[in-house]
Amino acid sequence: MKQLTVLLATLFLGNSIVYAEPFSSADAQRQMHTLSNTLQQYTDADALTRYHAYKAKMWLSYAVNQQSERSLTVAGQEALQQVEIIASGLQSKQNLSLTTPVLSVSQVMRRDLWWQVEYLKQQGGIDKAPESLAHAEVMLVWAAAEYCELGWKHAQEPFNAVQQALDQVVESTGVQRTAISWQPEQLPSLQQLNGNGCQGVNSAFWPLAKVQLNQQSNSLKINNIVHFARDSADLSPASQTVLQQWGTQLKKYPQLSVILKGYTDRHASPNYNIQLAQHRVQAVQDYLVLQGMDIVNITTEAKGAVNFQTDTEMKIAEAKSRRVVLQVADAPGIEIKYLPQWQDLQIESKQQKVKVK
């Protein structure tokens, strides 16, 4: 059984591999040594660069493994070519593809693991665990190549390594295991992907997640305002219900960052209103943290008595203005629709006045 060395990765390119011309064992060893030295300079780079560099290291490890047991095979030559592509792209600062190619002598196996890879990418896996993700991607191709060449017994170890790498990504991103779901009935079958098997992947169905993402709704509709009583920073039960919805969604999308903007009515002095607005955003922040959100993903702004809300009745306008507005700072790939709500309005004539402590 070949000894496996693993780390991180992502998705696939299809069948567009150009085959290298045959070359001697000595030439291959010199080339591998040069590429290994080249990739070392990216050890302390940014996360995306480390992701690509580690993917190249994984391809290089596979080529070295092939070379150590026999003359460089077609799979080994294709792996070495991927190292050259990535190394050249890093040196010239190109925008490299996040898709991992499937070797022409391999196939797609374990669609559930490939789906986990893509899902974890969307949840910040490249930023938080670039090496482990790159390791998992290339190792998935490696495992299938082992199966095609030597049978299932020889593929078990690399598949286990993939799962271990993905476990590390899950731990680093904080994603809940229950959130990583896939629907095999909505994905292309292995027959559609592989055709006769072990002859590369059908590019019409690749990458795998492309089909799934086109079929699922990646949008978020959520109430984004909570209101307060006059002179109060206490969250009412109705406001807490709104924030519980945020807690649920932020567990689903843990990569999201939130901005909290606090407002007051026009009573009291500007300095007092800024202080009151700060108390309010602090109350909302504390509640979101209790719901499981990382405090580093929360930004607060105390606005005070600005952006006063309107209504035909002044007391209702004031109640609408005593609020904290929640906004997502950055949501790549997610369509967000904010739904203002008024169920937790605390109109002065119906409330007990509570001073801010």
Sequence and secondary structure as in RCSB ss.txt:
>XXXX:A:sequence
MKQLTVLLATLFLGNSIVYAEPFSSADAQRQMHTLSNTLQQYTDADALTRYHAYKAKMWLSYAVNQQSERSLTVA
GQEALQQVEIIASGLQSKQNLSLTTPVLSVSQVMRRDLWWQVEYLKQQGGIDKAPESLAHAEVMLVWAAAEYCEL
GWKHAQEPFNAVQQALDQVVESTGVQRTAISWQPEQLPSLQQLNGNGCQGVNSAFWPLAKVQLNQQSNSLKINNI
VHFARDSADLSPASQTVLQQWGTQLKKYPQLSVILKGYTDRHASPNYNIQLAQHRVQAVQDYLVLQGMDIVNITT
EAKGAVNFQTDTEMKIAEAKSRRVVLQVADAPGIEIKYLPQWQDLQIESKQQKVKVK
>XXXX:A:secstr
       B  B   S         HHHHHHHHHHHHHHHHTTTTS HHHHHHHHHHHHHHHHHHHHHHHSS  HH
HHHHHHHHHHHHHHHHTT    SB    TT     HHHHHHHHHHHHTTHHHH HHHHHHHHHHHHHHHHHHHHH
 HHHHHHHHHHHHHHHHHHHHHHT  GGG    GGGS  HHHHHTTSSS   GGG SHHHHHHHHS  EEEE  E
EE  TT     HHHHHHHHHHHHHHHHSTT EEEEEEE  S S HHHHHHHHHHHHHHHHHHHHHTT  GGGEEE
EEEES S    SSHHHHHHHHSEEEEEEEE TT EEEE    TT   GGGS      
